[in-house]
Amino acid sequence: MTRIAETNRVVVTGLGSISCLGGGQAEYWRGLVAGGGAPREVPLPHLNMRTTRMYLTPDAAVPAGPHRLGTVPLGRGPRMAVAAAREALADAGIAAAECADLPVIMGVEMGNADVHEATRGPGGAGGIGWSALTLTSSAVGAAIGSRAENVSVGNACSAGGYALTIALDMIRGGETERVLVGGGEGVTRVGMAGFDRLGAADPLRCRPFDKQRAGTMFGDGAAVVVLESAASARRRGVRPYAELAGAAWSCDAYHPTAPDPEGRQAVRAMTEALSAAGLAADEIACVIPHGTGTPVNDVVESRALRRVFGARTDRLPLLSLKAMIGHTAGAAGVFGCLTAALILRNATVPANVPVDQDPDCEVWLPSAGPVPLTGDSILVNTYAFGGNNTSFVLREAGRR
């Protein structure tokens, strides 16, 4: 396979996280190793829905308001994104004075919707005019003092994956040496209700690849990473967590909500991401699948994985991340990147939440205990409505 030129290497140098597992990336990793989180009832009245639970971030970990972007109050998702961004910058050793020219790219789906729901709904105080829902990148940029590009990417549940690949292209293209990439989502009625009305929400928990799965279940939180050219990290004396070695996009254009049952574009995204990383399929040591828990998605992705990895799929460990933190929507791809970086740093794949596995989902979900990582490369998938697919590869930094 073609190897990546040294001048094009992009590494992950900082991590920040807030999730149902707590605040901070150290707490996040401990929570994954301990078996993940559990859903709770959403503390909102009049939820006339089949599914009324989420993987909720503890209130103590959510920065309290009021926080504003100009005159617009910031909801739970943007506030968590700001906090995770600050952790990632500190982790990367980037001082406030260095943030003026730091681009910010955020994957975001619901954004600031909870503020509008609270102020415009029954009992709301009103007083908020029109404002963009997807203002998360602007909120983060303002909070850290960035005067560079602030972009919110809205490709539904693959938005975080697209944000990462945009940042990768910016650094490789010489536009910048560093990019802050992330996503943050809060509790919103509109997000829950949309999946509820589609019949794609599980009332019990998020249980990807389980024969009894009944849809997905959301989780709120924020994940942020610092991407940086390898040359910049080396000059600063920073030890990277991992290299973002390659990425690819594809689109089914099959149906507004359903994936292509043949999974052809999912296969394309994976194979092109591997090619971009200069890797063969047998060099991947772990996969973090999209794995939402919807009946069709899990079967299609399982079959797509088998087309890429063949019989090796039977012994290739998957980490079913959404079973541990819920479906974090626009932030899901960045949570996948952050998780892959931590797996590489710790050389361990946490045990999965045990499932009664669907025989149509022929993948390996080790759950008896953590599995040693037996290689240095991890593939992450993110998919979304409209057939939007991204796949990307993280590998041990410094590999030639």
C-alpha positions as CSV (number, residue, x, y, z in Angstrom):
1,M,0.0,0.0,0.0
2,T,1.1,3.6,-0.6
3,R,2.5,5.2,2.5
4,I,1.6,8.8,3.6
5,A,4.3,11.4,3.0
6,E,5.8,12.8,6.2
7,T,4.8,16.3,5.2
8,N,1.1,15.2,5.1
9,R,0.9,13.5,8.5
10,V,-1.8,14.9,10.8
11,V,-2.0,13.9,14.5
12,V,-4.3,14.2,17.4
13,T,-2.7,16.1,20.2
14,G,-5.5,17.1,22.6
15,L,-8.8,15.5,23.8
16,G,-11.8,16.9,25.6
17,S,-15.0,15.1,26.6
18,I,-18.2,15.5,28.5
19,S,-20.7,12.6,28.4
20,C,-23.0,10.4,30.5
21,L,-19.7,9.0,31.9
22,G,-18.8,12.3,33.4
23,G,-16.7,15.3,32.7
24,G,-13.2,15.0,31.3
25,Q,-11.5,12.5,29.0
26,A,-9.9,10.6,32.0
27,E,-13.4,10.0,33.5
28,Y,-14.7,9.0,30.0
29,W,-12.0,6.3,29.6
30,R,-12.6,5.0,33.1
31,G,-16.4,4.8,32.3
32,L,-15.8,2.9,29.1
33,V,-13.6,0.4,30.9
34,A,-16.2,0.0,33.6
35,G,-18.9,-0.9,31.1
36,G,-20.3,2.4,30.0
37,G,-23.3,4.4,31.1
38,A,-27.0,3.8,31.5
39,P,-30.0,5.7,30.2
40,R,-32.2,7.9,32.5
41,E,-35.6,9.5,32.2
42,V,-35.4,12.9,30.5
43,P,-36.5,15.5,33.0
44,L,-38.9,17.3,30.7
45,P,-42.7,17.4,31.1
46,H,-45.2,16.3,28.6
47,L,-43.0,13.9,26.6
48,N,-45.8,12.2,24.7
49,M,-43.4,9.7,23.1
50,R,-42.8,6.0,23.2
51,T,-39.2,6.6,24.2
52,T,-38.5,9.1,27.0
53,R,-35.0,8.2,28.1
54,M,-31.5,9.3,27.1
55,Y,-27.9,8.7,28.1
56,L,-27.8,12.0,30.0
57,T,-24.6,13.8,31.1
58,P,-24.7,14.4,34.9
59,D,-25.9,17.9,35.6
60,A,-22.7,18.5,37.7
61,A,-20.6,18.0,34.6
62,V,-22.6,20.5,32.5
63,P,-21.4,24.1,32.7
64,A,-24.2,26.2,34.3
65,G,-25.7,29.1,32.5
66,P,-26.2,31.8,31.6
67,H,-23.8,31.8,28.7
68,R,-24.4,33.9,25.7
69,L,-23.2,34.4,22.1
70,G,-23.9,38.1,21.8
71,T,-27.5,38.4,22.9
72,V,-28.3,34.7,22.3
73,P,-28.4,32.4,25.3
74,L,-26.5,29.2,24.8
75,G,-28.1,25.8,25.5
76,R,-26.7,22.7,27.0
77,G,-24.9,21.4,23.8
78,P,-22.9,24.5,23.0
79,R,-22.0,25.0,26.6
80,M,-20.6,21.5,26.8
81,A,-18.7,22.0,23.6
82,V,-17.0,25.0,25.0
83,A,-16.0,23.1,28.1
84,A,-14.7,20.1,26.1
85,A,-12.8,22.5,23.8
86,R,-11.0,24.1,26.7
87,E,-10.0,20.7,28.0
88,A,-8.7,19.6,24.6
89,L,-6.7,22.8,24.2
90,A,-5.2,22.4,27.7
91,D,-4.4,18.8,27.0
92,A,-2.6,19.8,23.8
93,G,-0.7,22.5,25.6
94,I,-2.1,25.3,23.5
95,A,-2.4,28.6,25.4
96,A,-5.2,31.2,25.0
97,A,-2.8,33.5,23.3
98,E,-2.3,30.9,20.5
99,C,-6.0,30.6,19.7
100,A,-6.6,33.7,17.6
101,D,-5.7,31.9,14.3
102,L,-7.1,28.5,15.3
103,P,-10.0,27.3,13.1
104,V,-13.0,25.7,14.8
105,I,-15.0,23.0,13.0
106,M,-18.0,21.5,14.8
107,G,-20.3,18.7,13.8
108,V,-23.8,19.7,15.0
109,E,-27.3,18.5,14.5
110,M,-29.7,19.9,17.1
111,G,-27.3,22.7,18.3
112,N,-29.1,25.4,20.3
113,A,-32.6,23.9,19.8
114,D,-33.2,23.4,23.5
115,V,-33.1,27.2,24.1
116,H,-35.8,27.8,21.5
117,E,-37.9,25.0,22.9
118,A,-37.7,26.3,26.4
119,T,-38.4,29.9,25.6
120,R,-41.0,29.4,22.9
121,G,-42.9,26.5,24.3
122,P,-45.6,26.4,27.0
123,G,-44.5,28.3,30.0
124,G,-41.6,29.8,28.2
125,A,-40.5,33.4,28.9
126,G,-40.1,34.3,25.2
127,G,-37.9,37.2,24.4
128,I,-35.6,35.3,22.0
129,G,-35.6,36.4,18.4
130,W,-34.5,34.4,15.4
131,S,-31.1,32.8,15.7
132,A,-29.3,29.9,14.1
133,L,-29.6,26.6,15.8
134,T,-26.1,25.4,14.5
135,L,-24.1,28.1,16.3
136,T,-21.9,25.7,18.2
137,S,-18.7,26.5,16.3
138,S,-19.3,30.2,16.8
139,A,-19.8,29.7,20.5
140,V,-16.6,27.8,20.8
141,G,-14.7,30.2,18.7
142,A,-15.9,33.2,20.7
143,A,-15.1,31.4,24.0
144,I,-11.5,30.7,23.0
145,G,-10.8,33.9,21.2
146,S,-10.6,32.4,17.7
147,R,-10.8,34.9,14.7
148,A,-10.2,32.2,12.2
149,E,-12.8,30.0,10.4
150,N,-15.7,28.9,12.6
151,V,-17.7,26.3,10.7
152,S,-20.6,24.2,11.9
153,V,-21.1,21.0,9.7
154,G,-24.7,19.7,9.6
155,N,-24.5,16.3,7.8
156,A,-26.9,14.8,10.4
157,C,-25.4,12.0,12.4
158,S,-22.2,11.8,10.4
159,A,-21.5,15.5,10.9
160,G,-18.6,14.8,13.3
161,G,-16.9,12.5,10.8
162,Y,-17.3,15.2,8.0
163,A,-15.9,17.8,10.4
164,L,-12.8,15.7,11.0
165,T,-12.2,15.1,7.3
166,I,-12.6,18.8,6.5
167,A,-10.0,19.6,9.1
168,L,-7.7,16.9,7.8
169,D,-7.9,18.4,4.3
170,M,-7.2,21.9,5.7
171,I,-4.0,20.9,7.4
172,R,-2.8,18.7,4.5
173,G,-3.5,21.6,2.1
174,G,-1.3,24.0,4.1
175,E,-4.2,26.3,5.1
176,T,-3.4,25.9,8.8
177,E,-1.2,23.9,11.2
178,R,-3.9,23.2,13.7
179,V,-7.7,22.8,13.9
180,L,-10.0,22.4,16.8
181,V,-12.7,19.8,15.8
182,G,-15.6,18.6,17.8
183,G,-19.3,18.4,18.4
184,G,-21.8,19.0,21.2
185,E,-25.4,18.0,21.5
186,G,-27.9,18.6,24.4
187,V,-31.4,17.3,25.2
188,T,-33.9,18.4,22.7
189,R,-37.5,17.4,22.2
190,V,-37.3,17.8,18.4
191,G,-34.4,15.3,18.2
192,M,-36.2,12.7,20.3
193,A,-39.6,13.3,18.7
194,G,-38.2,12.9,15.1
195,F,-36.8,9.4,15.8
196,D,-39.9,8.5,17.9
197,R,-42.2,9.3,15.1
198,L,-40.1,7.4,12.6
199,G,-40.3,4.3,14.9
200,A,-36.6,4.3,15.2
201,A,-36.2,5.0,18.9
202,D,-35.7,2.1,21.5
203,P,-37.6,2.6,24.7
204,L,-35.2,0.4,26.7
205,R,-31.7,1.3,25.8
206,C,-29.3,1.5,22.9
207,R,-28.5,-2.1,22.0
208,P,-26.8,-2.3,18.6
209,F,-26.5,-5.8,17.0
210,D,-29.0,-7.2,19.6
211,K,-31.7,-9.4,18.1
212,Q,-34.3,-7.4,20.2
213,R,-33.1,-3.9,19.2
214,A,-35.9,-1.5,18.4
215,G,-34.0,1.6,17.3
216,T,-31.5,4.0,18.7
217,M,-31.4,6.0,21.9
218,F,-29.7,9.4,22.1
219,G,-27.0,10.6,24.5
220,D,-26.0,14.1,25.1
221,G,-22.5,15.4,25.5
222,A,-19.5,16.9,23.7
223,A,-16.2,15.6,22.3
224,V,-13.4,17.8,21.0
225,V,-10.0,17.0,19.6
226,V,-7.0,19.0,18.5
227,L,-5.7,18.0,15.0
228,E,-2.3,19.2,14.2
229,S,0.4,18.7,11.6
230,A,3.0,16.2,12.7
231,A,5.7,18.8,12.1
232,S,4.0,21.3,14.4
233,A,3.5,18.7,17.1
234,R,7.2,17.8,16.9
235,R,8.3,21.4,17.1
236,R,6.2,21.9,20.2
237,G,7.5,18.7,21.8
238,V,4.0,17.2,22.1
239,R,3.4,13.5,22.3
240,P,0.4,12.8,20.0
241,Y,-2.3,10.3,20.9
242,A,-2.6,9.0,17.4
243,E,-2.3,9.9,13.7
244,L,-5.5,10.6,11.7
245,A,-4.1,8.7,8.8
246,G,-6.9,8.7,6.2
247,A,-10.5,9.4,5.6
248,A,-13.2,9.1,2.9
249,W,-16.8,10.2,2.2
250,S,-19.5,8.6,0.2
251,C,-23.3,9.0,-0.3
252,D,-25.9,6.4,-1.0
253,A,-28.6,8.8,-2.3
254,Y,-30.8,5.8,-1.8
255,H,-33.6,7.1,0.6
256,P,-34.1,10.1,2.9
257,T,-33.7,7.9,6.0
258,A,-33.0,4.2,5.1
259,P,-29.5,3.0,4.1
260,D,-28.9,1.2,0.8
261,P,-29.6,-2.4,1.7
262,E,-26.6,-3.5,-0.4
263,G,-24.2,-1.2,1.6
264,R,-22.2,-0.4,-1.5
265,Q,-21.3,3.1,-0.4
266,A,-20.5,2.1,3.1
267,V,-18.0,-0.4,1.6
268,R,-16.7,2.4,-0.6
269,A,-16.1,4.8,2.3
270,M,-14.2,2.1,4.3
271,T,-12.1,0.9,1.4
272,E,-11.2,4.4,0.3
273,A,-10.3,5.5,3.9
274,L,-8.0,2.5,4.1
275,S,-6.4,3.4,0.8
276,A,-6.0,7.0,1.8
277,A,-4.2,5.8,5.0
278,G,-1.9,3.5,3.0
279,L,-3.2,0.4,4.8
280,A,-4.5,-3.0,3.9
281,A,-7.7,-4.3,5.5
282,D,-5.7,-6.9,7.5
283,E,-3.8,-4.1,9.2
284,I,-6.9,-2.8,11.1
285,A,-6.9,-4.0,14.7
286,C,-10.3,-2.7,15.8
287,V,-13.4,-1.1,14.4
288,I,-15.7,1.4,16.0
289,P,-18.9,1.0,13.9
290,H,-21.7,3.4,13.4
291,G,-23.9,0.8,15.1
292,T,-27.0,2.8,16.0
293,G,-29.3,-0.1,17.1
294,T,-31.8,0.4,14.3
295,P,-32.7,-2.9,12.8
296,V,-31.7,-2.2,9.2
297,N,-28.5,-0.2,9.8
298,D,-26.9,-2.8,12.0
299,V,-27.4,-5.6,9.4
300,V,-26.3,-3.5,6.5
301,E,-23.1,-2.4,8.4
302,S,-22.3,-5.9,9.5
303,R,-22.5,-7.2,5.9
304,A,-20.4,-4.2,4.7
305,L,-17.8,-5.0,7.2
306,R,-17.7,-8.6,6.1
307,R,-17.2,-7.5,2.5
308,V,-14.2,-5.4,3.5
309,F,-12.6,-7.7,6.0
310,G,-13.8,-11.1,4.9
311,A,-13.5,-14.1,7.2
312,R,-11.3,-12.0,9.5
313,T,-14.5,-10.2,10.6
314,D,-15.0,-13.2,13.0
315,R,-11.9,-12.2,15.0
316,L,-11.8,-8.4,14.5
317,P,-13.0,-6.7,17.7
318,L,-15.7,-4.1,17.4
319,L,-16.4,-1.6,20.1
320,S,-20.1,-0.8,20.1
321,L,-19.7,2.7,21.4
322,K,-23.4,3.8,21.3
323,A,-24.3,1.0,23.7
324,M,-22.2,2.8,26.2
325,I,-22.9,6.5,25.7
326,G,-26.0,6.6,23.4
327,H,-26.2,8.1,20.0
328,T,-24.6,11.5,20.3
329,A,-25.8,12.7,16.9
330,G,-23.6,15.4,15.3
331,A,-20.9,14.7,17.9
332,A,-20.8,10.9,17.3
333,G,-17.9,10.9,14.8
334,V,-15.7,13.0,17.1
335,F,-16.6,10.7,20.0
336,G,-15.4,7.8,17.8
337,C,-12.2,9.6,17.0
338,L,-11.5,10.4,20.7
339,T,-12.3,6.8,21.7
340,A,-10.0,5.4,19.1
341,A,-7.2,7.7,20.2
342,L,-7.7,6.5,23.8
343,I,-7.7,2.8,22.7
344,L,-4.4,3.3,20.9
345,R,-2.9,5.1,23.9
346,N,-4.0,2.4,26.3
347,A,-3.5,-0.5,23.8
348,T,-6.8,-1.9,25.0
349,V,-10.3,-2.4,23.6
350,P,-12.9,-2.1,26.4
351,A,-15.4,-4.9,26.8
352,N,-18.7,-4.4,25.1
353,V,-22.1,-4.2,26.8
354,P,-23.3,-7.9,26.5
355,V,-26.0,-8.4,23.9
356,D,-28.2,-11.3,22.7
357,Q,-26.6,-11.0,19.3
358,D,-28.6,-11.0,16.1
359,P,-27.4,-13.9,13.9
360,D,-27.8,-11.6,10.9
361,C,-25.1,-9.4,12.4
362,E,-22.0,-11.5,12.0
363,V,-19.4,-9.4,13.8
364,W,-17.3,-9.9,17.0
365,L,-18.4,-7.9,20.0
366,P,-16.1,-9.1,22.8
367,S,-17.8,-8.7,26.2
368,A,-16.2,-11.0,28.6
369,G,-13.5,-8.5,29.4
370,P,-11.1,-6.0,27.8
371,V,-9.2,-7.2,24.7
372,P,-5.6,-6.3,24.1
373,L,-5.2,-4.2,20.9
374,T,-3.0,-6.5,18.7
375,G,-2.2,-3.9,16.1
376,D,-1.8,-0.1,15.6
377,S,-4.7,1.0,13.4
378,I,-8.4,1.5,14.1
379,L,-11.3,2.2,11.6
380,V,-14.2,4.4,12.6
381,N,-17.6,4.6,10.7
382,T,-20.2,7.3,10.8
383,Y,-23.4,7.2,8.8
384,A,-26.5,9.4,8.5
385,F,-29.8,10.1,6.9
386,G,-29.6,10.9,3.2
387,G,-26.9,8.2,2.8
388,N,-24.1,10.4,4.2
389,N,-21.2,8.1,5.1
390,T,-17.7,8.8,6.4
391,S,-15.0,6.4,7.5
392,F,-11.6,7.3,8.9
393,V,-8.5,5.6,10.2
394,L,-6.5,6.4,13.3
395,R,-3.2,4.7,13.9
396,E,-0.3,4.9,16.2
397,A,1.6,8.1,15.8
398,G,5.1,7.9,14.5
399,R,4.5,4.8,12.3
400,R,6.2,4.9,8.9
